[in-house]
Amino acid sequence: MPQRIDAELVVVGAGAAGLYAALTAASLGADVAVISATPLAQTASYWAQGGLAAALGADDSPALHLADTERAGRGLVRRSAAEVLVNEAPNAIGDLQKMRMRFDADQDGNLSLGLEGGHSRRRIVHAGGSSTGRRLARQLSAALVREPRVTILEGARASNLWTEDGRVVGVVCEDGRAVRARGTVIATGGAAALWKRTTNPPGSIGIGIMLARDAGAAVADLEFIQFHPTAVVGVPGREGFLISEAIRGEGATLVGPDGERFVDELAPRDEVARAIWTQLKEHSVDSVGLDMRSVDSGRFPNIAEALRQSGLNPREELIPVAPAAHYLMGGVVSDLNGATDVAGLYVIGESACSGLHGANRLASNSLSECIVFGARAARAALDEPVTLSGDPPAGTPLVLPSPETRAAMWSDAGLVRNREGLERLLDDPYPLAALVARCALAREESRGSHWRTDFPALNSDLDGIHAVIRGESAAFERWQ
């Protein structure tokens, strides 16, 4: 008979958000189960090269951080969610330091604050330069395995949520193992690997989003997929390798085929990505050049080493880059504690859509989001009532996207899209592809990362309006 585990909290996903939620619950005395499809510290968070954004500088404030977040989000940021992030992020950094997370510091021992696109102040905290995600995942994973109250199911994939009387009471894995808990937290990351060209690992295909939707949760803003401007092109084994925005924050420039700069490298990502796209189309080329020759590559050792292993020398030559699918701003509709509209179910991190990122995520807000909202969701989920439950349902095989789906997403829901291509996706066999198309078809405008050639202007009537799918069709809602 398959194993059944009883816990107070079950977390699906072991990225930064899931790990921190599990640690928070364990610190409150709860028994926790963590389901991870990959070994710990090998999730998408592991590959994150950005840092954590927090107003820590003497010239900075949460109000300035909020203003930058809203500016980057192009009129769609949910202010209440952004206020939670900017107000709680500084303390979150302190909490991580208490867990012995070591961030980069200057000679006097003060935190080194970096600058990235869309930020008006230096407020990005890094660990090992562009190795922040790797070090954070390792530190949180190490803390988790020391917790006697935590049971870790590595190499297990959640196949469906265990529901009874409209309430989620746990999770069932593909192999039949089941976890019953008063609170269930989805933290499986985003869906950028649905696109053929991506910076994400192969598992980022929106599995958690579909688990929540199948249980009855609403999804929103799926039309907003952020394309990172600077992913390596044409290098076998490194295709889509992300070169951190922090590199541009330290002086790297972008040049077109004519050798001239063509964009403000520290503009928000949607603006930079579209500027690169325009260069590619106008000159019929596959990449533009990232000039890192003036940057101390020793500050970004993992990037420099990866490029050298690929036969590229960032000290002497331009690095070929172009946009790649990177981060999903949409996801499962959630409140400021990660709660969904299904009792007992919480969603955090890139799987969630609280409205925090609007139409275009501000760089390095996402890792901060993982910590801030991971803690809030853990505390809220432990307040769920204890419920009795019978036998769990059987595990079911997951449906995975085909190479044809990934190619169609790149061509029909890419950085630039139109009605004809989006309507083709409505018939795609992978359910999430069709959901993306429904949201994108509903939004007849161009805003942030959603750029339609048939509706090239921003429609101010849609400021603050989110495309939400509760049944089969998308409807617009204004969130408080």
C-alpha positions in Angstrom: 0.0 0.0 0.0 1.5 3.4 -0.9 2.9 5.5 1.9 0.6 8.1 3.6 2.1 10.9 5.6 0.2 13.1 8.1 1.5 16.6 8.5 0.3 20.0 9.4 1.7 21.6 6.3 2.6 20.1 3.0 4.7 22.2 0.6 5.0 21.2 -3.1 8.2 22.6 -4.5 11.6 23.2 -3.0 12.7 26.5 -4.5 13.3 29.5 -2.3 9.6 30.1 -1.6 8.8 26.5 -0.7 12.0 26.1 1.4 11.3 29.2 3.4 7.7 28.4 3.9 8.6 25.0 5.2 11.3 26.4 7.5 8.9 29.0 8.9 6.3 26.4 9.7 8.8 24.1 11.3 10.1 27.0 13.4 6.5 27.4 14.7 6.5 23.8 15.9 4.6 22.3 12.9 5.2 19.0 11.3 6.0 19.7 7.6 6.3 17.6 4.4 8.1 18.9 1.4 7.6 17.3 -2.0 10.4 18.0 -4.5 10.6 16.6 -8.0 14.4 17.3 -8.1 17.1 16.9 -5.4 17.1 19.9 -3.0 19.1 22.9 -4.2 18.6 22.0 -7.9 15.4 24.0 -8.5 14.9 27.1 -10.6 15.9 29.3 -7.6 19.3 27.6 -7.7 19.9 29.2 -11.1 18.7 32.7 -10.2 21.5 35.2 -10.8 19.8 38.2 -9.6 19.7 39.2 -5.9 17.1 40.2 -3.4 15.7 43.7 -3.6 15.2 45.7 -0.4 15.4 49.3 0.6 18.5 49.2 2.8 20.5 52.1 1.7 20.7 55.5 3.5 19.3 57.2 0.3 16.5 54.6 -0.1 13.1 53.9 1.4 10.2 51.5 0.9 8.3 54.3 -0.7 11.0 54.6 -3.4 11.1 50.8 -3.9 7.3 50.9 -4.3 7.4 53.7 -6.9 10.0 51.7 -8.9 7.9 48.5 -8.7 4.8 50.3 -9.9 6.7 52.1 -12.7 8.1 48.8 -14.0 4.7 47.1 -13.7 3.1 49.4 -16.2 0.0 50.3 -14.4 -1.0 46.8 -13.3 0.8 46.4 -10.0 -1.6 45.6 -7.1 -0.4 48.3 -4.6 -1.4 46.3 -1.5 0.8 43.4 -2.6 3.7 45.7 -3.5 3.4 47.5 -0.1 3.8 44.2 1.7 6.9 43.4 -0.3 8.7 46.7 0.1 7.9 47.1 3.8 8.8 43.5 4.8 11.8 42.9 2.5 14.4 44.7 4.7 13.5 42.5 7.7 13.5 39.4 5.5 17.2 40.1 4.6 17.9 40.4 8.4 16.1 37.1 9.0 18.2 35.4 6.3 21.4 36.8 7.9 20.3 35.3 11.2 20.2 31.9 9.4 23.8 32.5 8.5 23.2 33.5 4.9 26.3 35.5 3.9 25.7 38.4 1.5 28.4 40.3 -0.3 29.8 43.1 1.8 32.3 46.0 1.3 35.7 46.3 3.1 33.9 47.8 6.1 31.5 44.9 6.4 28.5 46.8 5.1 26.2 45.1 2.6 27.2 45.8 -1.0 24.1 47.0 -2.8 23.8 46.5 -6.5 21.9 48.4 -9.2 19.6 46.7 -11.8 17.2 47.7 -14.5 14.2 49.8 -13.3 15.7 50.6 -9.9 16.3 54.2 -9.0 18.7 53.3 -6.1 21.2 50.6 -5.3 19.2 48.1 -3.4 20.1 44.6 -4.7 21.7 42.3 -2.2 23.8 39.5 -3.7 25.7 36.5 -2.5 28.8 35.6 -4.5 27.9 38.1 -7.2 25.6 36.3 -9.6 25.5 33.2 -7.5 22.8 34.4 -5.2 20.2 31.9 -6.1 22.6 29.0 -5.8 23.8 30.1 -2.3 20.3 30.9 -1.1 19.0 27.5 -2.2 21.9 25.7 -0.6 21.6 27.6 2.7 17.9 27.0 3.0 18.2 23.4 1.9 20.9 22.7 4.5 18.7 24.3 7.2 15.7 22.2 6.1 17.5 18.9 6.4 18.5 19.7 9.9 14.9 20.2 11.0 13.5 17.1 12.8 9.9 18.1 12.1 10.4 18.1 8.3 9.9 15.1 6.0 11.4 15.5 2.6 10.1 13.5 -0.4 12.9 14.0 -3.0 12.3 12.8 -6.6 8.6 12.8 -6.0 6.2 14.6 -8.4 2.8 15.8 -7.2 0.2 14.6 -9.6 -3.0 15.9 -8.1 -4.4 17.7 -5.0 -6.4 15.7 -2.5 -9.7 17.4 -2.1 -12.8 16.7 0.1 -16.0 18.7 0.1 -14.4 21.6 -1.8 -11.4 21.8 0.5 -7.8 20.8 -0.3 -6.6 18.4 2.4 -3.3 17.2 0.9 -1.3 16.1 -2.1 -1.0 12.8 -4.0 2.2 11.9 -5.9 2.5 10.1 -9.2 3.8 7.0 -7.3 0.7 6.9 -5.1 2.3 8.3 -2.0 0.0 10.9 -0.3 0.4 13.6 2.3 -2.6 14.8 4.4 -2.3 18.3 5.9 -4.4 21.1 7.2 -2.6 23.5 4.8 -1.2 22.9 1.3 1.3 25.3 -0.3 2.1 25.2 -4.0 5.5 26.6 -4.7 6.5 24.9 -7.9 7.8 27.9 -9.9 6.6 29.3 -13.2 6.1 28.2 -16.7 8.8 29.8 -18.9 10.1 26.4 -20.1 6.8 26.2 -22.1 8.6 28.5 -24.6 11.1 27.0 -26.9 13.8 29.5 -26.0 14.1 29.9 -22.2 16.4 30.6 -19.4 14.6 28.1 -17.1 15.2 24.5 -16.4 13.0 21.9 -18.2 10.6 21.4 -15.3 9.3 25.0 -15.3 6.1 24.1 -17.2 3.5 25.3 -14.8 2.7 22.0 -13.1 1.7 23.7 -9.9 -0.5 26.2 -11.6 -2.4 23.3 -13.3 -2.7 21.4 -10.1 -4.4 24.4 -8.4 -6.6 25.0 -11.4 -7.7 21.4 -11.5 -8.7 21.8 -7.9 -10.9 24.8 -8.7 -8.5 27.8 -8.2 -8.7 30.8 -10.5 -5.7 31.9 -12.6 -4.8 35.3 -13.9 -2.4 37.5 -16.0 -1.0 34.5 -17.9 -0.4 36.8 -20.9 2.5 38.4 -19.0 5.6 36.4 -19.6 8.8 38.3 -19.1 11.5 37.8 -21.6 15.0 38.3 -20.2 16.9 40.6 -22.6 20.4 39.0 -22.3 20.4 35.2 -22.8 23.3 33.6 -24.7 22.7 32.7 -28.3 24.3 30.0 -30.5 26.5 28.3 -28.0 25.9 24.5 -27.7 25.1 23.5 -24.2 24.7 27.1 -23.1 21.8 28.2 -25.3 19.6 30.4 -23.2 22.2 30.8 -20.4 21.2 34.0 -18.6 23.7 36.8 -18.1 22.6 38.7 -15.0 21.2 42.2 -15.3 23.7 43.1 -12.6 26.4 42.9 -15.3 24.6 45.9 -17.0 24.3 47.5 -13.6 28.1 47.6 -13.4 28.6 49.1 -16.8 28.1 46.5 -19.5 26.5 47.8 -22.7 24.4 46.5 -25.6 25.5 47.1 -29.1 23.8 46.4 -32.4 25.3 44.9 -35.6 26.6 48.4 -36.4 28.6 48.5 -33.2 26.5 51.3 -31.7 24.5 51.3 -28.5 20.7 51.3 -29.1 19.0 51.3 -25.7 19.3 52.4 -22.1 20.6 49.2 -20.6 19.0 49.8 -17.2 15.5 50.5 -18.5 12.9 48.0 -17.3 13.2 44.6 -18.9 10.3 44.8 -21.3 11.7 47.9 -22.9 15.2 46.5 -23.3 13.9 43.1 -24.6 11.8 44.9 -27.3 14.7 47.1 -28.3 16.8 44.0 -28.9 13.9 42.3 -30.8 13.7 45.4 -33.1 17.5 45.1 -33.8 17.1 41.4 -34.6 14.3 42.0 -37.1 15.7 45.2 -38.7 19.1 43.6 -39.3 18.0 40.0 -39.9 20.4 38.7 -37.2 20.1 36.2 -34.3 21.8 38.3 -31.6 23.2 41.6 -30.5 26.4 42.1 -28.6 26.8 42.4 -24.8 30.0 44.3 -24.1 31.3 43.2 -20.7 34.9 44.3 -21.3 34.8 47.1 -18.9 33.3 45.0 -16.1 35.3 43.2 -13.5 34.3 39.6 -14.3 35.8 38.5 -11.0 32.7 39.9 -9.3 30.6 37.4 -11.3 32.6 34.2 -11.2 29.9 31.7 -12.3 29.0 33.8 -15.4 32.6 34.3 -16.4 33.5 30.6 -15.9 30.4 29.4 -17.9 31.3 31.7 -20.8 34.9 30.6 -20.8 33.9 27.0 -20.8 31.8 27.8 -23.9 34.7 29.3 -25.7 33.8 32.9 -25.1 36.1 35.4 -23.5 34.1 38.3 -21.9 37.3 40.3 -21.3 38.1 40.4 -25.1 34.9 39.9 -27.1 31.2 40.7 -27.3 28.9 38.1 -26.0 26.0 37.2 -28.4 22.7 37.6 -26.6 18.9 37.8 -27.4 15.7 37.6 -25.3 14.4 34.3 -23.9 11.3 33.4 -21.9 12.3 34.0 -18.2 9.5 34.7 -15.7 5.7 34.4 -15.6 4.0 37.3 -13.9 0.7 35.5 -13.9 -0.3 32.4 -12.1 -2.8 31.2 -9.5 -4.9 34.1 -8.0 -3.8 34.6 -4.4 -4.2 37.1 -1.6 -1.6 38.8 0.5 -1.1 35.6 2.5 -0.9 33.3 -0.5 -4.5 32.0 0.0 -6.4 31.0 -3.1 -10.2 30.8 -3.5 -10.1 27.1 -2.7 -10.1 26.4 1.1 -6.9 25.0 2.4 -4.8 25.8 -0.7 -2.0 28.4 -0.8 0.3 29.4 -3.6 3.5 31.4 -3.4 6.5 32.4 -5.6 6.3 32.3 -9.3 3.3 30.0 -9.3 1.2 32.7 -7.6 -0.4 35.9 -9.0 -1.0 38.4 -6.2 -0.7 41.3 -8.6 2.7 42.2 -7.2 4.6 42.2 -10.5 1.9 43.8 -12.7 2.7 43.6 -16.4 6.5 43.5 -16.0 8.5 42.3 -12.9 11.0 44.7 -11.4 14.4 43.0 -11.3 15.2 41.0 -8.1 11.8 41.5 -6.6 11.1 37.8 -7.1 13.6 36.3 -4.6 12.5 38.9 -2.0 8.9 37.8 -2.8 9.8 34.2 -2.1 10.9 35.0 1.4 8.3 37.6 2.4 5.3 35.7 1.0 6.7 32.3 1.9 6.6 33.2 5.6 3.2 34.8 5.4 1.7 31.8 3.7 3.1 29.3 6.2 1.7 31.2 9.1 -1.7 31.6 7.5 -1.9 27.9 6.4 -1.2 26.7 9.9 -4.4 28.5 11.0 -6.5 26.2 8.8 -8.8 23.8 10.7 -7.8 20.2 11.2 -10.1 18.1 9.1 -10.8 14.3 9.0 -10.3 12.6 5.6 -10.7 9.2 4.1 -8.5 7.5 1.6 -6.6 9.6 -0.9 -7.4 9.5 -4.6 -5.1 7.6 -6.9 -2.0 9.3 -8.4 -2.3 10.2 -12.0 0.4 10.6 -14.6 1.2 14.2 -15.4 0.6 15.6 -18.9 3.7 17.2 -20.3 4.1 19.7 -23.1 5.4 18.4 -26.4 8.3 20.0 -28.4 5.6 21.2 -30.8 3.8 23.0 -28.0 7.0 24.7 -27.0 7.7 25.8 -30.6 4.1 27.1 -30.9 4.4 29.1 -27.7 7.6 30.7 -29.0 6.1 31.6 -32.4 2.5 32.4 -31.4 2.8 33.8 -27.8 6.3 35.2 -28.0 7.7 38.6 -27.2 5.5 39.9 -30.0 2.1 38.3 -30.7 -1.2 38.8 -32.6 -4.7 37.4 -32.7 -4.0 34.9 -35.5 -1.2 33.2 -33.6 -3.0 33.3 -30.3 -6.1 31.7 -31.8 -4.0 28.8 -33.0 -2.9 28.1 -29.4 -6.5 27.7 -28.3 -6.4 24.2 -29.8 -3.0 23.2 -28.3 -3.2 19.9 -26.4 -1.3 21.3 -23.4 -4.0 23.0 -21.2 -1.8 25.8 -20.0 -0.9 26.9 -23.5 -4.5 27.5 -24.3 -5.0 29.4 -21.0 -2.2 31.7 -21.9 -3.8 32.3 -25.2 -7.2 33.1 -23.6 -5.7 35.8 -21.4 -3.6 37.2 -24.2 -6.6 37.4 -26.6 -8.7 39.1 -23.9 -6.1 41.9 -23.4 -6.5 43.9 -26.6 -3.7 46.3 -25.9 0.1 46.3 -25.5 1.3 46.6 -22.0 4.6 45.6 -20.3 5.6 42.2 -21.5 2.4 41.7 -23.5 3.0 43.2 -27.0 0.3 42.8 -29.7 1.1 44.0 -33.2 -2.7 44.3 -33.8 -3.2 46.4 -30.7 0.1 48.3 -30.4 -1.2 51.0 -28.0 -1.7 50.9 -24.2 -5.4 51.2 -23.2 -5.5 53.3 -20.1 -9.0 51.9 -19.4 -7.3 48.7 -18.5 -5.0 50.2 -15.8 -5.3 48.0 -12.7 -7.5 45.5 -14.5 -6.5 41.8 -14.5 -7.5 39.0 -16.9 -8.9 36.2 -14.7 -10.0 32.7 -15.7 -12.3 31.1 -13.2 -14.1 28.8 -15.6 -13.2 28.5 -19.3 -13.1 32.1 -20.4 -11.2 35.2 -19.3 -12.9 38.1 -17.6 -11.5 41.4 -16.4 -11.4 42.2 -12.7 -10.1 45.1 -10.6 -8.3 44.0 -7.5 -8.0 46.1 -4.3 
